[in-house]
Amino acid sequence: MDKIWLQSYPPGMPAEINPDQYSSLVQLLEESFSKFADRNAFVCMDKFLTYRELDACSQKLAAWLQSRGLTPGARVALMMPNVLQYPIALAAVLRAGYVVVNVNPLYTARELEHQITDSGAEAIIVLENFAHTVQKVMGKTPLRHVVVANMGELLGGAKGMLVNFVVRHVKKMVPEFSLPNMVSFKDALAQGARMTFKPATLKAGDVAFLQYTGGTTGPSKGATLTHRNVIANVLQSEAWSAPALGPAGGEPLTIVCALPLYHIFALTACAMWGMRMGALNVLIVNPRDIPGFVKELAKYRFNMLPAVNTLYNALVNNPDFAHLDFSGLRICNGGGMAVQKAVADKWRDITGVAIIEGYGLSETSPVATCNRADVLDFTGTIGLPVPSTDIAIIDDAGNPVARGESGEIAIRGPQVMQGYWNQPAETAKVMTADGFFRSGDIGIMDEGGYVRIVDRKKDMILVSGFNVYPNELEGVIAGHPGVLECAVVGVPDAHSGEAVKVFVVKKDPGLTTDDLLAYCKQEFTGYKRPKYIEFRDELPKTNVGKILRRALRDEKQADTVA
């Protein structure tokens, strides 16, 4: 195909990467454990974990898991927020020859039961705060082995005891649970230290992760990601970031990991890529606590801060954030949802660094496109296909559309999943005969190869036959000085088929419907203007902070006519 985007690559950027330079992610990790042994790999609540310690701890846990009689390729679920036990468990499961099944710790018992049953996970490593949910599904799933971690156990001595006391008894964040055959994380490490670890025989095509998608079209599905898929995306990310950061193994980097590690964005962009680079990942346990997050940021001269639009927005609206030291900041990756220009402009004004918007999905490990790392301003696009990646803009029949016309974004490359776990029919719906993954997102590619997302296919609003894209409206409405956050959805309308409704969280308490309506009249043509405006104290969000339009659409609403 005509790879017009290559003309827009920075000087020296390779058109291709070689995902076959490693036989598995384990080889990549063990190379970093040796090469960067004395560097700090992760820090959480002021407790540092070096690459040497990560190597030793993960080998002990891997030996313990192998002692349970799990066969090669067995699935092991990880159900934890950003705590030090997560990277240890991540490395241990892979080194033992098993498959990581990442689980959102905030899942309900119903959601957890579906994911464990669907994946066939036989073991789970869970933070005690969420162990009560595991208890509810034990008899209904294949789970046989449970390892329970706690917040304080790796922090050491008095501090660890104090943290556990506060978490359990002051904040009461650990609901009662009973898991009679569970093993504590520390005991699993201690027992594993007395066992013999048997290095797994792995191939690049073996499954490494079952990364479950959000389930916007029914029950969530497991994107089957191989070692080669994730290796490819790590090396693509390394090549793409080099103009701003330099090659792996240079000056130690500090990455702020505020996105949850069980989500594909942080899993690849922070954990796996960070370990390949010999970086320090600063684990933020609760990024929703913005004042606490800002205090944590003040401790480090950080170089990278990947985030979603809502998190960037929350930070720039915190008065203490502007007083931090941004002298080391080099890359701010925006993904997960559309980055709004108003937020990007404020971010650049405060930090002096542009938000580099990219695009990807669980099914693509995740990065498929990204703006150049050396750009100085927000572009409003999702950038260029990264090395070894092809992007096609196609119609419903799968045929390429004319340049500059909108169509579904389709992705082909070594980072694209093998399919949905045990769901060949669902896989067939999204994979084309020539190996492209149909994303469900509508986009346009310009003459320079830059891609602009218009919207999610299912989020598009049809007003009297005209397509209305919520991303466009949200980006403009967020620019109103009285608006903190907004979300646009389509609602049924007897006259026009659908009508535009906007949900708004006020920044200015004095903002009125009339104010916003006048603003929209100035900015949008008639069919795009909101017919309904509703003010909210907050908007529903995913675990990553992405606003859930679907939840707003599904509500039974009392509409305020604009």
Secondary structure by P-SEA (a helix, b strand, c coil): ccccccccccccccccccccccccaaaaaaaaaaacccccccccccccccaaaaaaaaaaaaaaaaaccccccbbbbbbccccaaaaaaaaaaaaabbbbbbbcccccaaaaaaaaaaacccbbbbcccaaaaaaaccccccccbbbbbccccccccaaaaaaaaaacccccccccccccccccaaaaaaaaaabbbbbbbcccccccccccccccccccccccccaaaaaaaaaaaaaaaccccccccccbbbbbccccccccccccccaaaaaaabbbbbccccccaaaaaaaaaaaccccbbbbcaaaaaaaaacccccccccccccbbbbccccccaaaaaaaaaaccccccccccccccccccccccccccccccccccccccbbbbbccccccccccccccbbbbbcccccccccccaaaaaaccccccccccccccccccccbbbbccccccccccccbbbbaaaaaaaaaaccccccbbbbbcccccccbbbbbbbbcccccccaaaaaaaaaacccccccccbbbbbcbbbbcccccccaaaaaacccccccc
